[in-house]
Amino acid sequence: MSELKADTKRIRECSRALQRIYDAFTSRANPADDHAHTELGNQLVVDAFKDFADNGKLHRKDLAEQLRTLGTITWEAAKNYDAVDAALAAALRRCFAATAS
């Protein structure tokens, strides 16, 4: 029989990292926001950032939702692995206690 192991701590870290990516992804679409062309060196740079942000909006919402969904799935997976492990351990303890009596 093989051993099945799930590193739930690592899975939760993955979920938190996905949440941070989601937060960063949804909080600032245009890296040039709040910067004047004098700070970025040229209006062409500002315009390029604006075009990039506008084009990105088309797919940003879908990608952000996928990130959020994946974060939820990983969090729930860790929670469920822990619950199954606890239930199995409790069942084994009951079984061993019943056979020891």
Backbone hydrogen bonds in HBPLUS format (Angstrom, degrees):
<---DONOR---> <-ACCEPTOR-->    atom                        ^
c    i                          cat <-CA-CA->   ^        H-A-AA   ^      H-
h    n   atom  resd res      DA  || num        DHA   H-A  angle D-A-AA Bond
n    s   type  num  typ     dist DA aas  dist angle  dist       angle   num
A0008-THR N   A0006-ALA O   3.06 MM   2  5.66 118.8  2.45 109.0  92.5     1
A0010-ARG N   A0007-ASP O   3.07 MM   3  5.37 115.8  2.50 102.8 117.1     2
A0011-ILE N   A0007-ASP O   2.95 MM   4  6.31 152.9  2.03 149.5 158.4     3
A0012-ARG N   A0008-THR O   2.93 MM   4  6.05 157.2  1.98 143.3 148.6     4
A0013-GLU N   A0009-LYS O   2.96 MM   4  6.26 150.9  2.05 143.9 152.4     5
A0014-CYS N   A0010-ARG O   2.95 MM   4  6.23 151.6  2.03 144.9 152.3     6
A0015-SER N   A0011-ILE O   2.98 MM   4  6.32 153.1  2.06 144.6 151.9     7
A0016-ARG N   A0012-ARG O   2.89 MM   4  6.23 159.4  1.94 152.4 157.2     8
A0017-ALA N   A0013-GLU O   2.89 MM   4  6.12 154.7  1.96 147.3 154.6     9
A0018-LEU N   A0014-CYS O   2.90 MM   4  6.16 156.9  1.96 150.7 156.9    10
A0019-GLN N   A0015-SER O   3.02 MM   4  6.31 148.5  2.12 143.6 152.3    11
A0020-ARG N   A0016-ARG O   2.97 MM   4  6.31 152.5  2.05 146.5 153.6    12
A0021-ILE N   A0017-ALA O   2.96 MM   4  6.26 156.8  2.01 150.3 156.6    13
A0022-TYR N   A0018-LEU O   2.86 MM   4  6.07 160.0  1.90 146.8 152.8    14
A0023-ASP N   A0019-GLN O   2.83 MM   4  6.07 163.0  1.86 151.3 155.6    15
A0024-ALA N   A0020-ARG O   2.93 MM   4  6.15 164.8  1.96 149.4 153.4    16
A0025-PHE N   A0021-ILE O   2.78 MM   4  5.87 154.5  1.84 149.3 157.5    17
A0026-THR N   A0022-TYR O   2.91 MM   4  6.08 147.1  2.02 151.4 158.8    18
A0027-SER N   A0023-ASP O   2.97 MM   4  5.88 134.4  2.19 143.4 154.3    19
A0033-ASP N   A0030-ASN O   3.03 MM   3  5.55 169.0  2.05 119.8 123.1    20
A0035-HIS N   A0032-ALA O   3.01 MM   3  5.48 140.6  2.17 145.5 141.1    21
A0039-GLU N   A0036-ALA O   2.99 MM   3  5.36 133.3  2.22 105.7 117.7    22
A0040-LEU N   A0036-ALA O   3.22 MM   4  6.62 148.7  2.32 147.7 156.7    23
A0041-GLY N   A0037-HIS O   2.82 MM   4  5.75 116.3  2.23 136.7 151.1    24
A0045-VAL N   A0042-ASN O   3.13 MM   3  5.45 131.3  2.38 103.2 114.4    25
A0046-VAL N   A0042-ASN O   3.37 MM   4  6.81 158.0  2.42 145.3 150.5    26
A0047-ASP N   A0043-GLN O   2.82 MM   4  6.08 163.3  1.85 154.6 159.0    27
A0048-ALA N   A0044-LEU O   2.88 MM   4  6.05 151.6  1.96 141.5 149.4    28
A0049-PHE N   A0045-VAL O   2.97 MM   4  6.25 159.8  2.01 152.0 156.7    29
A0050-LYS N   A0046-VAL O   2.96 MM   4  6.24 153.6  2.03 147.1 155.0    30
A0051-ASP N   A0047-ASP O   2.86 MM   4  6.13 161.6  1.89 152.4 156.7    31
A0052-PHE N   A0048-ALA O   2.92 MM   4  6.09 159.7  1.96 147.5 153.5    32
A0053-ALA N   A0049-PHE O   2.91 MM   4  6.11 160.9  1.94 148.8 153.7    33
A0054-ASP N   A0050-LYS O   2.86 MM   4  6.08 161.4  1.89 152.4 157.7    34
A0055-ASN N   A0051-ASP O   2.92 MM   4  6.09 166.0  1.94 153.4 156.8    35
A0056-GLY N   A0052-PHE O   2.88 MM   4  5.97 151.6  1.96 144.8 153.8    36
A0057-LYS N   A0053-ALA O   3.04 MM   4  6.21 136.0  2.25 143.0 152.7    37
A0058-LEU N   A0055-ASN O   3.28 MM   3  5.81 146.2  2.41 107.9 115.8    38
A0059-HIS N   A0056-GLY O   3.11 MM   3  5.65 133.1  2.34 111.6 121.4    39
A0060-ARG N   A0056-GLY O   2.73 MM   4  5.59 140.9  1.88 154.8 167.7    40
A0063-LEU N   A0059-HIS O   3.00 MM   4  6.18 168.5  2.02 159.1 162.8    41
A0064-ALA N   A0060-ARG O   2.78 MM   4  5.88 157.7  1.83 150.9 157.7    42
A0065-GLU N   A0061-LYS O   2.98 MM   4  6.21 157.5  2.03 148.1 153.8    43
A0066-GLN N   A0062-ASP O   2.99 MM   4  6.25 150.6  2.08 145.6 154.0    44
A0067-LEU N   A0063-LEU O   2.89 MM   4  6.19 152.3  1.97 148.6 156.2    45
A0068-ARG N   A0064-ALA O   2.93 MM   4  6.22 159.2  1.97 149.4 155.0    46
A0069-THR N   A0065-GLU O   2.87 MM   4  6.04 161.5  1.90 147.2 152.5    47
A0070-LEU N   A0066-GLN O   2.91 MM   4  6.06 163.2  1.94 147.7 152.2    48
A0071-GLY N   A0067-LEU O   2.93 MM   4  6.11 154.7  1.99 146.8 154.1    49
A0072-THR N   A0068-ARG O   2.96 MM   4  6.25 154.4  2.02 149.6 156.2    50
A0073-ILE N   A0069-THR O   2.87 MM   4  6.12 160.8  1.90 152.7 158.4    51
A0074-THR N   A0070-LEU O   2.95 MM   4  6.14 163.0  1.98 150.2 154.1    52
A0075-TRP N   A0071-GLY O   3.06 MM   4  6.20 157.7  2.11 143.3 149.7    53
A0076-GLU N   A0072-THR O   2.89 MM   4  6.07 168.8  1.91 155.4 158.4    54
A0077-ALA N   A0073-ILE O   2.84 MM   4  5.98 149.8  1.93 145.3 154.5    55
A0078-ALA N   A0074-THR O   3.09 MM   4  6.30 161.9  2.12 147.9 151.0    56
A0079-LYS N   A0075-TRP O   3.05 MM   4  6.33 162.0  2.08 149.1 154.4    57
A0080-ASN N   A0076-GLU O   2.81 MM   4  5.98 160.0  1.85 150.8 156.1    58
A0081-TYR N   A0077-ALA O   2.82 MM   4  6.01 159.4  1.86 154.0 159.6    59
A0082-ASP N   A0078-ALA O   3.03 MM   4  6.23 164.0  2.06 149.6 153.6    60
A0083-ALA N   A0079-LYS O   2.97 MM   4  6.22 152.3  2.05 143.6 151.8    61
A0084-VAL N   A0080-ASN O   2.87 MM   4  6.04 165.5  1.89 154.5 157.6    62
A0085-ASP N   A0081-TYR O   2.93 MM   4  6.07 161.8  1.96 149.1 154.7    63
A0086-ALA N   A0082-ASP O   2.94 MM   4  6.10 159.2  1.98 146.6 152.1    64
A0087-ALA N   A0083-ALA O   2.91 MM   4  6.10 160.3  1.94 149.0 154.6    65
A0088-LEU N   A0084-VAL O   2.85 MM   4  5.98 161.2  1.88 152.5 157.7    66
A0089-ALA N   A0085-ASP O   2.92 MM   4  6.08 161.7  1.96 148.0 153.3    67
A0090-ALA N   A0086-ALA O   2.97 MM   4  6.15 157.7  2.02 146.2 152.2    68
A0091-ALA N   A0087-ALA O   2.93 MM   4  6.13 159.1  1.98 147.5 153.4    69
A0092-LEU N   A0088-LEU O   2.88 MM   4  6.10 159.9  1.92 152.6 158.0    70
A0093-ARG N   A0089-ALA O   2.95 MM   4  6.16 155.7  2.01 146.4 153.0    71
A0094-ARG N   A0090-ALA O   2.97 MM   4  6.24 159.1  2.02 149.1 154.5    72
A0095-CYS N   A0091-ALA O   2.91 MM   4  6.10 158.1  1.96 147.8 154.3    73
A0096-PHE N   A0092-LEU O   2.86 MM   4  6.05 165.1  1.88 153.0 156.5    74
A0097-ALA N   A0093-ARG O   2.86 MM   4  5.96 152.5  1.93 144.8 153.1    75
A0098-ALA N   A0094-ARG O   2.89 MM   4  6.05 150.7  1.97 145.8 153.4    76
A0099-THR N   A0095-CYS O   3.04 MM   4  6.28 153.5  2.11 147.0 153.8    77
A0100-ALA N   A0096-PHE O   2.97 MM   4  6.01 135.2  2.18 137.7 149.2    78
